[in-house]
Amino acid sequence: MAKKMSSLSVTLVKVLKAQGLEGRLSEYRVFGQWEKAVGKVVARHAQPQALRGKKLSLVVDSPAWMQQLSLLKPEIIGKVNRCLGREEVKDIVLKLGEVASLDSAHEEVPVRVSLNAEDRALIEQCVRELNDPDIRDAMRRVMERDRLSRKQRR
């Protein structure tokens, strides 16, 4: 079983790299764990905007919080990395901007988008070499969700 899991992780890494999703996966992990890592108080005033390399960009809602968070950068980096279980972040860049309230982030009306034939063909090309049908289906779903998410943001 351990050997099968090891080969699964190697295969997943290859598929993610081939699709250019490896960095996106790290970004999604940071975004998804943000409130858990830093707590509700900080999450109300600062939200992750992007993770490029190991540099996390945060949007902060006021100059006072920007000052406070600039002093807490090492602590925030440590909390995020501990929450993720590995070093994903080495530096933080703070930008003043509008931060969505935690409640309103869950109330967004989704934009309806769908995958076109080209998207589906690209996904199928990437997953067809996966022998295990369950793994193939799981990877297909992950890649479809990522494509749909990218389209929604456009």
ABEGO torsion letter per residue (X at the ends): XAAAAAAAAAAAAAAAAAAGAAAAAAAAAAAAAAAAAAEAAAAAABBBABBBEABBBBBBABAAAAAAAAAAAAAAAAAAAAAAGBBABABBBBBBBBBBBAAAAAABBBBBBBBBAAAAAAAAAAAAABABAAAAAAAAAAAAAAAAAAAAAX
